Amino acid sequence: MALAVSLLLWFATTPDQLVLELGSESFRQRELSETRLLSWRGLAFPAILRGRQNPSTEIARRCEELYPKILKLALEDRIRLAFQNDPPTWSLPCKPIVELPALSLWKKRSGTDSVSEKAYFAALKDHQDLFLALETDVITLTEKLKHFCQVVGNRGFERITPSELDTLLFFGTVLVPKHDSSKETQPAIDIREILEFEKITEALQASESTTRMFTFWCQSARERDPNRNLLDILSLHRISATSSIALGMAHDAGLPIQLRCEALIAYASIVSQKKEILQLLPFLNDETEILRGVPVPGHPRATGEVQVRDVALGALIRSLKLDPDDFGFEGPFPIGGRIPKLNSYAFVNQASRKAAHDAFQKWLAKNLRE
């Protein structure tokens, strides 16, 4: 009975009241209020957030110091709540104690359904220190992520777990300030080297949540720095949801013409449906020259030129899995994997080019447009 009374007295004061007591003239009272706030765990989080904005310097300072401690407790409470059912339902049974910014960012990238929520809490459970650092110390976050990548790499990327991959994809799209400028931002971690590893394709396709997270990463990379490296990643993993990114780059007049042609090849690597493949047909009419005097595969002493329509033709043949020899290409034709060099699509002269395009138009009239 005495214990129950003591507990009632201990928790009789609300977190908001305890925050105000952090400004007490009594040092002992201030210290006691901190201890009592920690006893409230995640329930004290909203009061701590408000206290950080308090006009009292002492209250704001103490709330700032309490913030990472209470946040850690709030995270633990949310994880416990998410995993309390067996099997888990992956939906919160009551209004959450705190809606963490990291969860909002996650949902934006991976979706708002139960699959995404399940992936979020799995990542949070396994890598809580990273999510805490995102909220409290960005500089520490970047160092922790570098170490995390190193650990995963040393073990072998082919053995990456779902929560590890989801976490890396997530932080690969979270923008943080650069060390030398508070105005410029960069991804918290550069994961391109990991995504260039072909053996993670199966992991990227393992769940809808991971696929959506990967697609968001690709779109972010396209907006931030569209380059050949991104197209290699698209072509390597062939995730159907990313085809629109490649096609968008192919149509983007603001990009270098060679990069746009490489985007055509990436797109052809991804798509397989007739409706998608037909999106390449308009490029067969583009006679813009992109390379001249380049070596032609299979012709050691010859040079040739490449036009946009030649790359489009090669991309179509690549997508339709046809034999390039049947369409007059001058040399070996690379299929699958990373983006091949554009000179793979070179023709020695106009006659050979015309013969190749005519042969494809005949095949097209007979097969694809029936």
C-alpha positions as a Python dict, from the first residue, in 0.01 Angstrom:
ca = {
    (1, 'M'): (0, 0, 0),
    (2, 'A'): (280, 240, 92),
    (3, 'L'): (451, 163, -241),
    (4, 'A'): (134, 236, -434),
    (5, 'V'): (93, 570, -257),
    (6, 'S'): (455, 658, -330),
    (7, 'L'): (409, 579, -700),
    (8, 'L'): (91, 786, -715),
    (9, 'L'): (270, 1082, -558),
    (10, 'W'): (569, 1035, -788),
    (11, 'F'): (356, 1047, -1104),
    (12, 'A'): (99, 1296, -973),
    (13, 'T'): (281, 1580, -1146),
    (14, 'T'): (243, 1587, -1525),
    (15, 'P'): (542, 1606, -1760),
    (16, 'D'): (453, 1966, -1854),
    (17, 'Q'): (457, 2063, -1486),
    (18, 'L'): (788, 1887, -1437),
    (19, 'V'): (934, 2077, -1733),
    (20, 'L'): (841, 2405, -1562),
    (21, 'E'): (1006, 2280, -1243),
    (22, 'L'): (1333, 2251, -1440),
    (23, 'G'): (1349, 2628, -1391),
    (24, 'S'): (1310, 2608, -1014),
    (25, 'E'): (1541, 2819, -796),
    (26, 'S'): (1626, 2501, -607),
    (27, 'F'): (1904, 2296, -769),
    (28, 'R'): (1777, 1986, -587),
    (29, 'Q'): (1429, 2042, -729),
    (30, 'R'): (1566, 2084, -1081),
    (31, 'E'): (1762, 1758, -1055),
    (32, 'L'): (1463, 1574, -909),
    (33, 'S'): (1237, 1698, -1190),
    (34, 'E'): (1483, 1561, -1449),
    (35, 'T'): (1476, 1220, -1280),
    (36, 'R'): (1097, 1221, -1266),
    (37, 'L'): (1074, 1320, -1635),
    (38, 'L'): (1289, 1021, -1726),
    (39, 'S'): (1046, 803, -1530),
    (40, 'W'): (770, 907, -1768),
    (41, 'R'): (978, 765, -2056),
    (42, 'G'): (826, 832, -2400),
    (43, 'L'): (518, 992, -2249),
    (44, 'A'): (734, 1291, -2157),
    (45, 'F'): (850, 1344, -2515),
    (46, 'P'): (589, 1603, -2622),
    (47, 'A'): (655, 1808, -2307),
    (48, 'I'): (1030, 1796, -2372),
    (49, 'L'): (975, 1916, -2730),
    (50, 'R'): (775, 2211, -2601),
    (51, 'G'): (1029, 2278, -2328),
    (52, 'R'): (1309, 2321, -2584),
    (53, 'Q'): (1127, 2634, -2701),
    (54, 'N'): (1067, 2771, -2349),
    (55, 'P'): (1180, 3135, -2304),
    (56, 'S'): (1357, 3034, -1982),
    (57, 'T'): (1723, 2965, -2066),
    (58, 'E'): (1752, 2710, -1786),
    (59, 'I'): (1440, 2515, -1890),
    (60, 'A'): (1535, 2518, -2259),
    (61, 'R'): (1891, 2404, -2182),
    (62, 'R'): (1783, 2117, -1959),
    (63, 'C'): (1518, 2004, -2209),
    (64, 'E'): (1782, 2010, -2482),
    (65, 'E'): (2001, 1783, -2269),
    (66, 'L'): (1708, 1554, -2187),
    (67, 'Y'): (1593, 1537, -2550),
    (68, 'P'): (1818, 1248, -2671),
    (69, 'K'): (1757, 1049, -2351),
    (70, 'I'): (1378, 1082, -2369),
    (71, 'L'): (1386, 1019, -2745),
    (72, 'K'): (1569, 691, -2688),
    (73, 'L'): (1306, 587, -2435),
    (74, 'A'): (1029, 692, -2675),
    (75, 'L'): (1185, 478, -2947),
    (76, 'E'): (1205, 179, -2715),
    (77, 'D'): (839, 227, -2622),
    (78, 'R'): (736, 241, -2988),
    (79, 'I'): (933, -73, -3071),
    (80, 'R'): (784, -259, -2776),
    (81, 'L'): (437, -149, -2883),
    (82, 'A'): (493, -262, -3242),
    (83, 'F'): (621, -606, -3142),
    (84, 'Q'): (377, -674, -2859),
    (85, 'N'): (153, -905, -3065),
    (86, 'D'): (240, -1256, -3178),
    (87, 'P'): (212, -1263, -3472),
    (88, 'P'): (243, -885, -3502),
    (89, 'T'): (-37, -692, -3669),
    (90, 'W'): (200, -407, -3764),
    (91, 'S'): (-52, -141, -3676),
    (92, 'L'): (-44, 70, -3364),
    (93, 'P'): (-341, -9, -3136),
    (94, 'C'): (-355, 342, -2991),
    (95, 'K'): (-248, 694, -3075),
    (96, 'P'): (134, 694, -3079),
    (97, 'I'): (317, 870, -2799),
    (98, 'V'): (519, 1061, -3053),
    (99, 'E'): (517, 1073, -3433),
    (100, 'L'): (887, 1061, -3505),
    (101, 'P'): (1012, 1258, -3807),
    (102, 'A'): (1203, 949, -3917),
    (103, 'L'): (875, 760, -3946),
    (104, 'S'): (725, 1039, -4158),
    (105, 'L'): (1028, 1030, -4387),
    (106, 'W'): (1012, 652, -4408),
    (107, 'K'): (645, 654, -4509),
    (108, 'K'): (718, 912, -4778),
    (109, 'R'): (974, 676, -4931),
    (110, 'S'): (822, 337, -4867),
    (111, 'G'): (448, 392, -4838),
    (112, 'T'): (192, 406, -4559),
    (113, 'D'): (70, 46, -4561),
    (114, 'S'): (135, -228, -4306),
    (115, 'V'): (423, -370, -4515),
    (116, 'S'): (607, -40, -4490),
    (117, 'E'): (532, -5, -4120),
    (118, 'K'): (660, -357, -4054),
    (119, 'A'): (985, -277, -4237),
    (120, 'Y'): (1021, 49, -4044),
    (121, 'F'): (994, -110, -3702),
    (122, 'A'): (1227, -395, -3802),
    (123, 'A'): (1489, -141, -3911),
    (124, 'L'): (1428, 67, -3599),
    (125, 'K'): (1467, -237, -3375),
    (126, 'D'): (1794, -346, -3538),
    (127, 'H'): (1950, -2, -3595),
    (128, 'Q'): (1807, 222, -3326),
    (129, 'D'): (2135, 412, -3286),
    (130, 'L'): (2115, 538, -3645),
    (131, 'F'): (1761, 669, -3606),
    (132, 'L'): (1856, 835, -3279),
    (133, 'A'): (2154, 1001, -3441),
    (134, 'L'): (1932, 1133, -3721),
    (135, 'E'): (1729, 1320, -3459),
    (136, 'T'): (2013, 1435, -3237),
    (137, 'D'): (2354, 1453, -3408),
    (138, 'V'): (2396, 1453, -3786),
    (139, 'I'): (2778, 1450, -3772),
    (140, 'T'): (2769, 1139, -3555),
    (141, 'L'): (2513, 989, -3794),
    (142, 'T'): (2744, 1006, -4096),
    (143, 'E'): (3026, 838, -3904),
    (144, 'K'): (2794, 566, -3774),
    (145, 'L'): (2664, 502, -4127),
    (146, 'K'): (3017, 470, -4267),
    (147, 'H'): (3097, 213, -3999),
    (148, 'F'): (2768, 35, -4067),
    (149, 'C'): (2848, 8, -4440),
    (150, 'Q'): (3194, -122, -4359),
    (151, 'V'): (3054, -394, -4134),
    (152, 'V'): (2802, -503, -4398),
    (153, 'G'): (3069, -494, -4671),
    (154, 'N'): (3316, -699, -4469),
    (155, 'R'): (3053, -967, -4419),
    (156, 'G'): (2961, -962, -4790),
    (157, 'F'): (2682, -765, -4957),
    (158, 'E'): (2528, -1089, -5082),
    (159, 'R'): (2444, -1165, -4717),
    (160, 'I'): (2275, -833, -4647),
    (161, 'T'): (1960, -864, -4434),
    (162, 'P'): (1626, -700, -4526),
    (163, 'S'): (1645, -449, -4240),
    (164, 'E'): (2005, -361, -4332),
    (165, 'L'): (1913, -298, -4694),
    (166, 'D'): (1602, -98, -4605),
    (167, 'T'): (1804, 111, -4360),
    (168, 'L'): (2078, 186, -4613),
    (169, 'L'): (1826, 277, -4884),
    (170, 'F'): (1646, 505, -4638),
    (171, 'F'): (1955, 691, -4520),
    (172, 'G'): (2081, 703, -4878),
    (173, 'T'): (1794, 943, -4950),
    (174, 'V'): (1797, 1145, -4627),
    (175, 'L'): (1965, 1478, -4696),
    (176, 'V'): (2190, 1628, -4429),
    (177, 'P'): (2399, 1948, -4428),
    (178, 'K'): (2750, 1925, -4568),
    (179, 'H'): (3024, 1982, -4314),
    (180, 'D'): (3149, 2294, -4491),
    (181, 'S'): (2814, 2459, -4548),
    (182, 'S'): (2482, 2463, -4365),
    (183, 'K'): (2298, 2557, -4686),
    (184, 'E'): (2422, 2274, -4908),
    (185, 'T'): (2298, 1921, -4846),
    (186, 'Q'): (2403, 1571, -4939),
    (187, 'P'): (2275, 1217, -4873),
    (188, 'A'): (2363, 1092, -4525),
    (189, 'I'): (2544, 800, -4693),
    (190, 'D'): (2647, 725, -5052),
    (191, 'I'): (2529, 370, -5127),
    (192, 'R'): (2599, 356, -5500),
    (193, 'E'): (2885, 109, -5451),
    (194, 'I'): (2647, -127, -5270),
    (195, 'L'): (2378, -91, -5536),
    (196, 'E'): (2632, -177, -5807),
    (197, 'F'): (2660, -522, -5651),
    (198, 'E'): (2455, -752, -5874),
    (199, 'K'): (2385, -1013, -5607),
    (200, 'I'): (2155, -782, -5411),
    (201, 'T'): (1891, -783, -5689),
    (202, 'E'): (1696, -1058, -5518),
    (203, 'A'): (1700, -865, -5190),
    (204, 'L'): (1571, -552, -5367),
    (205, 'Q'): (1275, -752, -5497),
    (206, 'A'): (1207, -936, -5170),
    (207, 'S'): (931, -702, -5050),
    (208, 'E'): (715, -421, -5182),
    (209, 'S'): (853, -190, -4916),
    (210, 'T'): (1214, -245, -5025),
    (211, 'T'): (1125, -207, -5392),
    (212, 'R'): (949, 123, -5323),
    (213, 'M'): (1244, 242, -5115),
    (214, 'F'): (1484, 152, -5398),
    (215, 'T'): (1266, 331, -5652),
    (216, 'F'): (1262, 641, -5433),
    (217, 'W'): (1643, 626, -5409),
    (218, 'C'): (1670, 604, -5789),
    (219, 'Q'): (1433, 898, -5838),
    (220, 'S'): (1627, 1104, -5582),
    (221, 'A'): (1955, 1022, -5757),
    (222, 'R'): (1800, 1119, -6092),
    (223, 'E'): (1694, 1459, -5953),
    (224, 'R'): (2020, 1520, -5773),
    (225, 'D'): (2280, 1391, -6019),
    (226, 'P'): (2159, 1202, -6329),
    (227, 'N'): (2457, 1009, -6463),
    (228, 'R'): (2578, 686, -6623),
    (229, 'N'): (2628, 525, -6283),
    (230, 'L'): (2256, 553, -6204),
    (231, 'L'): (2165, 401, -6541),
    (232, 'D'): (2400, 109, -6474),
    (233, 'I'): (2216, 45, -6147),
    (234, 'L'): (1877, 61, -6320),
    (235, 'S'): (1991, -175, -6595),
    (236, 'L'): (2158, -413, -6351),
    (237, 'H'): (1860, -477, -6122),
    (238, 'R'): (1573, -437, -6374),
    (239, 'I'): (1310, -332, -6119),
    (240, 'S'): (1000, -260, -6328),
    (241, 'A'): (895, 38, -6113),
    (242, 'T'): (1214, 220, -6216),
    (243, 'S'): (1148, 205, -6592),
    (244, 'S'): (976, 547, -6590),
    (245, 'I'): (1296, 700, -6446),
    (246, 'A'): (1503, 571, -6738),
    (247, 'L'): (1244, 675, -6996),
    (248, 'G'): (1216, 1019, -6838),
    (249, 'M'): (1591, 1066, -6870),
    (250, 'A'): (1576, 957, -7236),
    (251, 'H'): (1318, 1230, -7307),
    (252, 'D'): (1494, 1500, -7102),
    (253, 'A'): (1629, 1756, -7351),
    (254, 'G'): (1831, 1915, -7071),
    (255, 'L'): (2059, 1613, -7041),
    (256, 'P'): (2360, 1538, -7265),
    (257, 'I'): (2255, 1347, -7574),
    (258, 'Q'): (2483, 1053, -7500),
    (259, 'L'): (2336, 1014, -7150),
    (260, 'R'): (1986, 1019, -7300),
    (261, 'C'): (2085, 739, -7535),
    (262, 'E'): (2226, 535, -7247),
    (263, 'A'): (1891, 588, -7074),
    (264, 'L'): (1722, 425, -7374),
    (265, 'I'): (1936, 117, -7323),
    (266, 'A'): (1859, 109, -6950),
    (267, 'Y'): (1488, 136, -7021),
    (268, 'A'): (1505, -151, -7270),
    (269, 'S'): (1680, -364, -7010),
    (270, 'I'): (1396, -316, -6762),
    (271, 'V'): (1076, -345, -6966),
    (272, 'S'): (921, -659, -7110),
    (273, 'Q'): (558, -575, -7193),
    (274, 'K'): (456, -482, -7548),
    (275, 'K'): (302, -150, -7439),
    (276, 'E'): (626, -53, -7265),
    (277, 'I'): (850, -159, -7552),
    (278, 'L'): (649, 50, -7798),
    (279, 'Q'): (757, 360, -7603),
    (280, 'L'): (1094, 326, -7781),
    (281, 'L'): (954, 349, -8134),
    (282, 'P'): (952, 733, -8164),
    (283, 'F'): (1329, 736, -8110),
    (284, 'L'): (1374, 536, -8434),
    (285, 'N'): (1308, 861, -8623),
    (286, 'D'): (1578, 1065, -8449),
    (287, 'E'): (1879, 1101, -8681),
    (288, 'T'): (2083, 1314, -8440),
    (289, 'E'): (2448, 1211, -8458),
    (290, 'I'): (2605, 1137, -8121),
    (291, 'L'): (2939, 974, -8217),
    (292, 'R'): (3160, 994, -8524),
    (293, 'G'): (3480, 818, -8620),
    (294, 'V'): (3450, 558, -8344),
    (295, 'P'): (3579, 201, -8356),
    (296, 'V'): (3319, -49, -8475),
    (297, 'P'): (3308, -382, -8289),
    (298, 'G'): (3406, -668, -8519),
    (299, 'H'): (3580, -432, -8766),
    (300, 'P'): (3931, -361, -8632),
    (301, 'R'): (4028, -122, -8918),
    (302, 'A'): (3694, 51, -8964),
    (303, 'T'): (3537, 351, -8798),
    (304, 'G'): (3174, 445, -8795),
    (305, 'E'): (2912, 677, -8654),
    (306, 'V'): (2621, 643, -8415),
    (307, 'Q'): (2286, 819, -8433),
    (308, 'V'): (2011, 826, -8173),
    (309, 'R'): (1797, 599, -8391),
    (310, 'D'): (2076, 340, -8398),
    (311, 'V'): (2081, 321, -8019),
    (312, 'A'): (1700, 303, -8017),
    (313, 'L'): (1717, 13, -8263),
    (314, 'G'): (1975, -163, -8051),
    (315, 'A'): (1765, -99, -7739),
    (316, 'L'): (1460, -252, -7905),
    (317, 'I'): (1655, -557, -8013),
    (318, 'R'): (1789, -582, -7658),
    (319, 'S'): (1439, -562, -7509),
    (320, 'L'): (1284, -806, -7759),
    (321, 'K'): (1575, -1049, -7720),
    (322, 'L'): (1631, -1066, -8095),
    (323, 'D'): (1952, -1165, -8275),
    (324, 'P'): (2141, -849, -8378),
    (325, 'D'): (2293, -1031, -8673),
    (326, 'D'): (1945, -1051, -8827),
    (327, 'F'): (1930, -674, -8842),
    (328, 'G'): (2266, -591, -8992),
    (329, 'F'): (2463, -471, -8692),
    (330, 'E'): (2830, -465, -8771),
    (331, 'G'): (2965, -641, -8462),
    (332, 'P'): (2890, -825, -8136),
    (333, 'F'): (2593, -690, -7945),
    (334, 'P'): (2610, -679, -7564),
    (335, 'I'): (2292, -783, -7383),
    (336, 'G'): (2218, -768, -7009),
    (337, 'G'): (2409, -624, -6716),
    (338, 'R'): (2550, -273, -6722),
    (339, 'I'): (2510, -21, -7003),
    (340, 'P'): (2739, -110, -7298),
    (341, 'K'): (2952, 148, -7478),
    (342, 'L'): (2758, 344, -7738),
    (343, 'N'): (2999, 252, -8015),
    (344, 'S'): (2848, -98, -7989),
    (345, 'Y'): (2567, 48, -8202),
    (346, 'A'): (2789, 206, -8469),
    (347, 'F'): (2747, 152, -8842),
    (348, 'V'): (3032, 172, -9091),
    (349, 'N'): (2821, 346, -9357),
    (350, 'Q'): (2473, 471, -9440),
    (351, 'A'): (2390, 168, -9649),
    (352, 'S'): (2441, -76, -9361),
    (353, 'R'): (2240, 150, -9131),
    (354, 'K'): (1949, 165, -9379),
    (355, 'A'): (1953, -211, -9422),
    (356, 'A'): (1937, -262, -9044),
    (357, 'H'): (1648, -23, -8992),
    (358, 'D'): (1455, -157, -9293),
    (359, 'A'): (1494, -513, -9166),
    (360, 'F'): (1356, -414, -8827),
    (361, 'Q'): (1060, -229, -8977),
    (362, 'K'): (970, -544, -9168),
    (363, 'W'): (996, -753, -8851),
    (364, 'L'): (791, -493, -8665),
    (365, 'A'): (512, -491, -8923),
    (366, 'K'): (492, -869, -8910),
    (367, 'N'): (521, -931, -8534),
    (368, 'L'): (474, -644, -8293),
    (369, 'R'): (202, -440, -8465),
    (370, 'E'): (-24, -730, -8559),
}
